[in-house]
């Protein structure tokens, strides 16, 4: 998963691709050799098996969009801590992504056209394998939010969740009025996808920016998260803040010796240790609590051996909070996250 995030952040905008290996799936929804369909806002990292998330995919495009889900070939793909960038060569669009803990911001540079478009699929999930290991949306609501965006809600079951369920809300806002936007709310049940297409005139202003706030609590909370974490449209300031957080994390370990390649490998591994579980403090949908809350531990039967002892050394307070969150989850639900 090459998309950006904050350390242990939940918002993780990243490319979703075609040509996923269904026999040995990677539940991030990303195949380096596949074509890019779009960029959903939520992903897990470092796992196989049943999928989870892949919500609220945004797909910039030009033209009719009839073959949108065939994806676009790519060029100049770049991934670093706090930023992802790529050229969608089919549409001549340059896309950049960055994120905070609970919000994401996208920046698309279109060719000069009066038909720049961004498709939002409010029902999207990463669907791999076969039921019950295949994640599926069962209820979606999509509403206009004035002239500059949409509010969406999706409930999904199965996949890594089996037999559980989650409901996630999103506040999607563009930096300018949307042409031809949906005028009324709509809802869909299992087997149906709710989509909307935002249209823009990019002949003079080629860059279109879109922000997405996320919440497990409700739509208003998603909007509050967005306004608090990304209050303006300065993409660069959000990216620099994300990079600063990662520098602070990676500088906790001082290293001497080794080759440049070895030191780069170590930094990459250290980066991966700070991706999950996701910190969802203030987003506990299970019981009312202001205590630190974490979810998506993934593979706790393995990570307890090395990852969590390492975090105990590098991030002692955060590791304490993770352990307390595990205990509280069991006390309130009778279930211990795996």
C-alpha positions as CSV (number, residue, x, y, z in Angstrom):
1,X,0.0,0.0,0.0
2,X,1.9,3.1,-1.2
3,X,-0.5,5.8,-0.1
4,X,0.3,8.3,2.7
5,X,-0.9,8.4,6.3
6,X,0.0,9.8,9.6
7,X,1.7,7.5,12.1
8,X,-1.0,5.0,13.1
9,X,-3.5,7.2,11.3
10,X,-6.8,5.8,10.0
11,X,-7.1,7.9,6.9
12,X,-5.0,6.3,4.2
13,X,-5.7,7.5,0.7
14,X,-4.1,5.1,-1.7
15,X,-4.5,3.7,-5.3
16,X,-6.8,0.8,-5.9
17,X,-5.8,-1.2,-8.9
18,X,-7.0,-3.9,-11.4
19,X,-5.3,-7.3,-11.7
20,X,-5.6,-8.2,-8.0
21,X,-4.4,-11.8,-7.3
22,X,-7.6,-13.5,-6.0
23,X,-5.7,-16.7,-5.2
24,X,-3.2,-15.0,-2.9
25,X,-4.8,-11.6,-2.3
26,X,-3.2,-8.6,-0.7
27,X,-6.0,-6.8,1.1
28,X,-4.6,-3.3,0.5
29,X,-6.2,-3.6,-3.0
30,X,-2.9,-2.6,-4.7
31,X,-1.0,-4.5,-7.4
32,X,2.1,-2.6,-8.5
33,X,1.6,-3.9,-12.0
34,X,-2.1,-3.2,-12.2
35,X,-3.9,-0.2,-13.6
36,X,-5.2,2.5,-11.3
37,X,-9.0,2.7,-11.0
38,X,-9.0,5.4,-8.3
39,X,-8.0,6.3,-4.8
40,X,-10.1,5.1,-1.8
41,X,-9.6,6.7,1.6
42,X,-9.1,3.7,3.9
43,X,-6.7,0.7,3.7
44,X,-4.9,-1.8,5.8
45,X,-1.2,-2.6,5.4
46,X,0.9,-5.7,5.4
47,X,-1.9,-8.3,5.3
48,X,-3.3,-11.0,3.1
49,X,-6.5,-13.1,3.3
50,X,-9.9,-11.4,3.7
51,X,-10.1,-7.7,2.8
52,X,-11.3,-4.7,4.7
53,X,-12.0,-1.0,3.9
54,X,-11.3,0.5,0.5
55,X,-14.1,3.1,1.2
56,X,-15.2,6.1,-0.8
57,X,-13.1,5.8,-3.9
58,X,-12.4,9.0,-5.9
59,X,-11.5,8.5,-9.5
60,X,-10.5,11.6,-11.6
61,X,-11.0,11.2,-15.3
62,X,-11.9,13.0,-18.6
63,X,-14.1,11.9,-21.4
64,X,-17.2,9.7,-21.2
65,X,-16.0,7.4,-18.4
66,X,-17.5,4.3,-20.0
67,X,-14.3,2.3,-19.3
68,X,-13.5,4.0,-16.0
69,X,-13.3,0.7,-14.1
70,X,-10.8,-0.7,-16.6
71,X,-8.3,1.7,-14.9
72,X,-5.5,3.8,-16.2
73,X,-1.9,3.0,-16.8
74,X,0.5,5.0,-14.7
75,X,3.9,6.8,-14.9
76,X,6.2,8.6,-12.5
77,X,4.7,6.9,-9.4
78,X,6.3,8.3,-6.2
79,X,5.6,7.2,-2.6
80,X,7.2,8.7,0.5
81,X,6.2,9.2,4.1
82,X,3.3,11.6,4.0
83,X,2.9,11.9,0.2
84,X,1.9,9.8,-2.9
85,X,2.0,11.1,-6.5
86,X,1.3,9.5,-9.9
87,X,0.5,10.3,-13.5
88,X,-2.7,8.7,-14.8
89,X,-1.5,8.4,-18.4
90,X,-4.9,7.5,-19.9
91,X,-6.3,10.9,-18.9
92,X,-3.1,13.0,-18.7
93,X,-3.9,13.7,-15.0
94,X,-1.3,14.2,-12.3
95,X,-2.6,13.0,-8.8
96,X,-1.2,13.8,-5.4
97,X,-2.4,12.5,-2.0
98,X,-1.6,13.3,1.6
99,X,-3.3,12.7,4.9
100,X,-3.9,13.4,8.6
101,X,-5.1,11.0,11.2
102,X,-8.8,11.2,10.2
103,X,-8.8,13.1,6.9
104,X,-7.3,13.0,3.5
105,X,-6.7,15.6,0.8
106,X,-6.3,14.9,-3.0
107,X,-4.9,17.3,-5.6
108,X,-5.6,16.5,-9.3
109,X,-4.0,18.5,-12.2
110,X,-6.1,18.0,-15.3
111,X,-5.3,18.8,-18.9
112,X,-7.0,22.0,-20.1
113,X,-10.6,20.8,-20.6
114,X,-14.1,21.9,-19.7
115,X,-15.0,18.3,-18.8
116,X,-12.7,17.5,-15.8
117,X,-14.5,14.9,-13.7
118,X,-14.2,13.1,-10.4
119,X,-16.3,10.1,-9.7
120,X,-17.2,9.2,-6.1
121,X,-18.3,5.6,-5.3
122,X,-19.9,5.8,-1.9
123,X,-20.3,2.0,-1.8
124,X,-16.7,1.0,-2.7
125,X,-14.9,-1.7,-0.8
126,X,-12.0,-4.0,-1.5
127,X,-13.7,-7.2,-2.4
128,X,-11.4,-10.3,-2.6
129,X,-11.9,-14.1,-2.2
130,X,-15.4,-15.6,-1.9
131,X,-18.1,-15.2,0.8
132,X,-17.9,-15.0,3.7
133,X,-14.3,-13.9,3.2
134,X,-15.3,-11.4,0.6
135,X,-16.1,-7.9,2.0
136,X,-19.4,-6.4,0.7
137,X,-21.4,-3.3,1.2
138,X,-24.9,-3.8,2.5
139,X,-26.2,-0.3,2.9
140,X,-25.1,3.0,1.4
141,X,-26.5,6.6,1.6
142,X,-25.2,9.5,-0.6
143,X,-26.4,13.1,-0.2
144,X,-25.4,16.4,-1.7
145,X,-23.7,18.8,0.6
146,X,-24.4,22.2,-0.9
147,X,-22.7,22.9,-4.2
148,X,-19.2,21.8,-3.1
149,X,-19.5,18.2,-2.1
150,X,-21.2,15.1,-0.8
151,X,-21.9,13.4,2.5
152,X,-21.8,9.6,2.4
153,X,-22.3,6.6,4.7
154,X,-21.6,2.9,4.0
155,X,-22.1,-0.2,6.1
156,X,-20.1,-3.3,5.1
157,X,-19.9,-6.9,6.3
158,X,-17.8,-10.0,5.9
159,X,-14.2,-10.1,4.7
160,X,-11.8,-9.8,7.6
161,X,-14.8,-8.6,9.6
162,X,-16.6,-11.9,9.5
163,X,-19.0,-12.1,11.2
164,X,-18.8,-8.4,12.1
165,X,-19.9,-5.2,10.5
166,X,-18.8,-1.5,10.4
167,X,-20.5,1.7,9.4
168,X,-18.3,4.6,8.1
169,X,-19.2,8.2,7.3
170,X,-17.4,10.6,5.0
171,X,-17.6,14.3,4.4
172,X,-16.3,15.0,0.8
173,X,-15.6,18.6,-0.1
174,X,-14.2,20.2,-3.3
175,X,-12.4,23.5,-3.6
176,X,-15.0,24.9,-6.0
177,X,-18.6,24.5,-6.9
178,X,-19.5,21.2,-8.6
179,X,-21.3,21.2,-11.9
180,X,-24.2,18.8,-12.4
181,X,-24.1,17.5,-8.8
182,X,-26.6,15.1,-7.4
183,X,-29.6,17.1,-6.0
184,X,-31.2,14.6,-3.7
185,X,-30.2,11.9,-1.2
186,X,-30.2,8.3,-2.4
187,X,-29.9,5.0,-0.6
188,X,-28.8,1.5,-1.8
189,X,-28.9,-1.9,-0.4
190,X,-26.8,-5.0,-1.0
191,X,-25.5,-5.5,-4.5
192,X,-25.9,-1.9,-5.6
193,X,-23.4,0.9,-5.8
194,X,-24.2,4.6,-5.3
195,X,-22.0,6.9,-7.3
196,X,-21.8,10.6,-8.2
197,X,-19.8,12.5,-10.7
198,X,-18.5,16.0,-10.0
199,X,-17.8,18.0,-13.1
200,X,-15.4,21.1,-13.4
201,X,-14.2,23.5,-16.0
202,X,-10.4,23.1,-16.0
203,X,-9.5,25.3,-18.9
204,X,-8.2,28.1,-16.7
205,X,-7.9,26.4,-13.3
206,X,-6.4,23.0,-14.0
207,X,-6.0,21.9,-10.4
208,X,-9.0,20.4,-8.5
209,X,-8.6,19.7,-4.8
210,X,-10.8,17.5,-2.7
211,X,-10.8,16.8,1.1
212,X,-12.4,13.8,2.8
213,X,-13.2,13.7,6.6
214,X,-13.9,10.3,8.1
215,X,-15.8,9.1,11.2
216,X,-17.3,5.9,12.6
217,X,-19.6,8.1,14.8
218,X,-21.6,10.1,12.3
219,X,-21.7,12.5,9.4
220,X,-21.4,15.6,11.5
221,X,-18.4,14.1,13.3
222,X,-16.8,13.4,9.9
223,X,-17.2,17.0,8.9
224,X,-15.8,18.2,12.3
225,X,-12.8,15.9,11.9
226,X,-12.3,17.4,8.4
227,X,-12.5,21.0,9.6
228,X,-10.3,20.4,12.6
229,X,-7.5,18.5,10.8
230,X,-7.6,20.2,7.4
231,X,-9.1,23.6,7.9
232,X,-7.9,25.2,4.6
233,X,-6.9,24.1,1.1
234,X,-3.1,24.3,1.5
235,X,-2.0,20.9,0.3
236,X,1.6,21.6,0.9
237,X,1.1,22.5,4.6
238,X,-0.7,19.2,5.2
239,X,2.0,17.3,3.5
240,X,4.8,19.0,5.4
241,X,3.0,18.4,8.7
242,X,2.7,14.7,7.8
243,X,6.4,14.5,6.9
244,X,7.3,16.2,10.2
245,X,5.4,13.6,12.1
246,X,7.2,10.8,10.3
247,X,10.6,12.4,10.9
248,X,9.8,12.6,14.6
249,X,8.9,8.9,14.6
250,X,11.9,7.7,12.5
251,X,14.4,9.8,14.5
252,X,13.6,7.9,17.7
253,X,16.1,5.3,16.7
254,X,19.7,6.4,16.1
255,X,21.8,4.2,13.8
256,X,25.5,4.0,13.1
257,X,27.3,2.1,10.4
258,X,25.8,0.0,7.6
259,X,25.5,0.8,3.9
260,X,23.1,3.4,2.5
261,X,20.9,0.5,1.3
262,X,20.9,-1.1,4.7
263,X,20.0,2.1,6.4
264,X,17.2,2.7,3.9
265,X,15.9,-0.8,4.5
266,X,15.9,-0.2,8.3
267,X,14.1,3.1,7.9
268,X,11.5,1.5,5.7
269,X,10.9,-1.3,8.2
270,X,10.6,1.2,11.0
271,X,8.1,3.1,8.9
272,X,6.0,-0.1,8.5
273,X,5.9,-0.7,12.2
274,X,4.1,2.6,12.7
275,X,1.2,2.0,10.3
276,X,-1.1,-0.2,12.3
277,X,-3.1,-0.6,14.5
278,X,-5.1,2.5,13.7
279,X,-5.5,5.1,16.4
280,X,-9.3,5.8,16.6
281,X,-9.4,7.8,19.8
282,X,-12.6,9.8,19.7
283,X,-14.0,7.4,17.1
284,X,-15.0,4.5,19.4
285,X,-18.3,3.3,17.8
286,X,-18.7,0.4,20.3
287,X,-19.1,2.2,23.6
288,X,-18.9,5.8,24.9
289,X,-15.4,6.5,25.9
290,X,-12.8,9.3,25.7
291,X,-9.9,6.9,26.4
292,X,-7.3,6.1,23.7
293,X,-8.7,3.6,21.3
294,X,-7.1,1.4,18.7
295,X,-8.5,-1.0,16.1
296,X,-7.1,-3.1,13.2
297,X,-4.4,-4.9,15.1
298,X,-4.2,-7.6,12.3
299,X,-2.1,-10.7,13.2
300,X,-1.7,-10.0,16.9
301,X,-0.7,-13.7,17.2
302,X,2.5,-12.7,15.3
303,X,3.0,-9.1,16.1
304,X,3.2,-9.7,19.9
305,X,6.5,-11.4,19.3
306,X,8.5,-8.5,17.9
307,X,6.4,-5.5,16.8
308,X,4.8,-4.7,20.1
309,X,8.0,-5.3,22.2
310,X,9.7,-2.8,19.8
311,X,6.9,-0.3,20.2
312,X,7.3,-0.7,24.0
313,X,10.9,0.7,23.5
314,X,10.2,3.3,20.9
315,X,6.6,4.4,21.8
316,X,6.0,3.3,25.4
317,X,3.0,5.5,26.1
318,X,1.3,4.5,22.8
319,X,2.0,0.8,23.4
320,X,0.5,1.2,26.9
321,X,-2.6,2.7,25.2
322,X,-2.8,-0.1,22.7
323,X,-2.7,-2.8,25.4
324,X,-5.3,-0.9,27.5
325,X,-7.5,-0.6,24.4
326,X,-7.3,-4.4,23.8
327,X,-8.3,-5.1,27.4
328,X,-11.2,-2.6,27.3
329,X,-12.5,-4.0,24.0
330,X,-12.7,-7.4,25.6
331,X,-14.4,-6.1,28.7
332,X,-17.0,-4.2,26.7
333,X,-17.6,-6.6,23.8
334,X,-16.4,-10.0,25.0
335,X,-14.1,-10.1,21.9
336,X,-10.4,-9.7,21.7
337,X,-9.2,-8.1,18.4
338,X,-6.8,-10.4,16.5
